[in-house]
């Protein structure tokens, strides 16, 4: 009997459709008693806890269970590679997609798989790095085949090949690229910086002549003298940036006076240009500017400077009249 006066049976009855008037309770012999030891007197510890209390670890086979994480990462990596291959096949003209595929190779190298190496294995690491570079180069060559006019892809290939080619070979490839794209100001900027970094062939006069060639070529493009390559948007602003880069180079090389004279020439050539030469191509304007620059007249920023326009007008009238102190001018 329970506290409510309901009879309680000690044996389990078969299920019945009739409502039960008591709570079934299992016999004590049906319950399995826990295994008890001196370390586990209550029988509540599992096997690993008991081993830990005994100062024992798991068995060697249990401790060396294969880690499924690398397999999952490799599967994910393979799926990404397949996705990139599918997308570049479907969109071979997408330059940014090709560039992303090239950059993805760095992730491939960092992930467990073909290119991964253990820390300290320098020789394997070098071989793996070369494999990645060769893979990038192969991708870029495929991309260039589908995008012959892309300067970004060609430039990426050229920068990648610095790991493979010698300096003379690199210089020739740079010159070819400049010859094919003389109107690309960004390419000119990178080419000039590359030449400045080649210490084996570096000289200030050589770099100066390269800057002169760069600005004269871009001026010809802007004037329309080079018919094969049209002027690209932002060419004039980029030319001024290249001019500043040239002046900065001269100052770093210890030729601050030349940098100042370039600024003086820029001021006179831009703001004091005679009206009679404004319609000429830049090359023709320079031919008229050189006699003024070499005449010894005060330049922009110097005392007594009159400017190129005033000097040109006076030359057309017979030149300046020099007045000596205490003497009347000649009539």
Secondary structure, DSSP 4 states (H G I P E B T S, - for coil): --TTS----SSPPPP-SSPPSS-----GGGSPPPP--SS-TTS---HHHHHHHTT----HHHHTPPPSHHHHHHHHHHHHHHHHHHHHHH-TT-HHHHHHHHHHHHHHHHSSSSS---TT-HHHHHHHHHHHHHHHHHHHHHHHHH-TT-HHHHHHHHHHGGGTS-HHHHHHHHHHHHHH-TT-HHHHHHHHHHHHT-TTS--HHHHHHHHHHHHHHHHHHHHT--TTSPPPTTHHHHHHHHHHHHHHHHHHTT-HHHHHHHHHHHHHHHHS--GGGTTS-HHHHHHHHHHHHTTTPPPTTSTT---HHHHHHHHHTT-PPPPPTT-PPP-
